[in-house]
């Protein structure tokens, strides 16, 4: 297993209340970006269902310059329903699932820091302060 020092939270930059799956994102990343696979390791649907993306042993494609030692988790949403404004659109179920997956990953990689994409680049994603919100995990 590769060394994991960061667990990075993302949003999909999709409209509030519109659900997408890991297969949708895989299609965007493979057919739209020309990547070999989905960039994230986990995707959290609106109902809180956690879907697998890339295997943990495989380097992701989710934060330029930080993929080698990180895992990427993406929740569906992050934009208002008109796609005009970045917003924290997480459902209660997504918030609960984020905590579950983050606790699970911290048990496997206790040294890993939980961050948002916006902590490592000039992005609005994930539309909230993940580092602060999950500092107790």
ChimeraX attribute file (.defattr): number of C-alpha atoms within 10 A of each C-alpha:
attribute: neighborCount
match mode: 1-to-1
recipient: residues
	/A:1	6
	/A:2	11
	/A:3	12
	/A:4	22
	/A:5	17
	/A:6	21
	/A:7	23
	/A:8	28
	/A:9	29
	/A:10	28
	/A:11	26
	/A:12	18
	/A:13	21
	/A:14	20
	/A:15	21
	/A:16	21
	/A:17	15
	/A:18	11
	/A:19	14
	/A:20	18
	/A:21	19
	/A:22	24
	/A:23	15
	/A:24	12
	/A:25	21
	/A:26	20
	/A:27	16
	/A:28	16
	/A:29	18
	/A:30	15
	/A:31	12
	/A:32	10
	/A:33	12
	/A:34	10
	/A:35	14
	/A:36	11
	/A:37	19
	/A:38	24
	/A:39	26
	/A:40	28
	/A:41	23
	/A:42	23
	/A:43	29
	/A:44	28
	/A:45	23
	/A:46	23
	/A:47	14
	/A:48	19
	/A:49	14
	/A:50	21
	/A:51	15
	/A:52	17
	/A:53	22
	/A:54	19
	/A:55	12
	/A:56	17
	/A:57	12
	/A:58	15
	/A:59	20
	/A:60	23
	/A:61	22
	/A:62	21
	/A:63	20
	/A:64	11
	/A:65	10
	/A:66	17
	/A:67	20
	/A:68	17
	/A:69	15
	/A:70	25
	/A:71	30
	/A:72	26
	/A:73	27
	/A:74	29
	/A:75	30
	/A:76	30
	/A:77	31
	/A:78	26
	/A:79	23
	/A:80	17
	/A:81	16
	/A:82	9
	/A:83	14
	/A:84	9
	/A:85	12
	/A:86	21
	/A:87	21
	/A:88	17
	/A:89	24
	/A:90	25
	/A:91	18
	/A:92	12
	/A:93	14
	/A:94	21
	/A:95	15
	/A:96	12
	/A:97	19
	/A:98	23
	/A:99	13
	/A:100	12
	/A:101	15
	/A:102	18
	/A:103	16
	/A:104	13
	/A:105	17
	/A:106	17
	/A:107	12
	/A:108	11
	/A:109	15
	/A:110	13
	/A:111	12
	/A:112	19
	/A:113	18
	/A:114	25
	/A:115	22
	/A:116	29
	/A:117	29
	/A:118	20
	/A:119	17
	/A:120	13
	/A:121	12
	/A:122	8
	/A:123	12
	/A:124	18
	/A:125	25
	/A:126	29
	/A:127	22
	/A:128	21
	/A:129	17
	/A:130	19
	/A:131	18
	/A:132	11
	/A:133	12
	/A:134	16
	/A:135	10
	/A:136	8
	/A:137	14
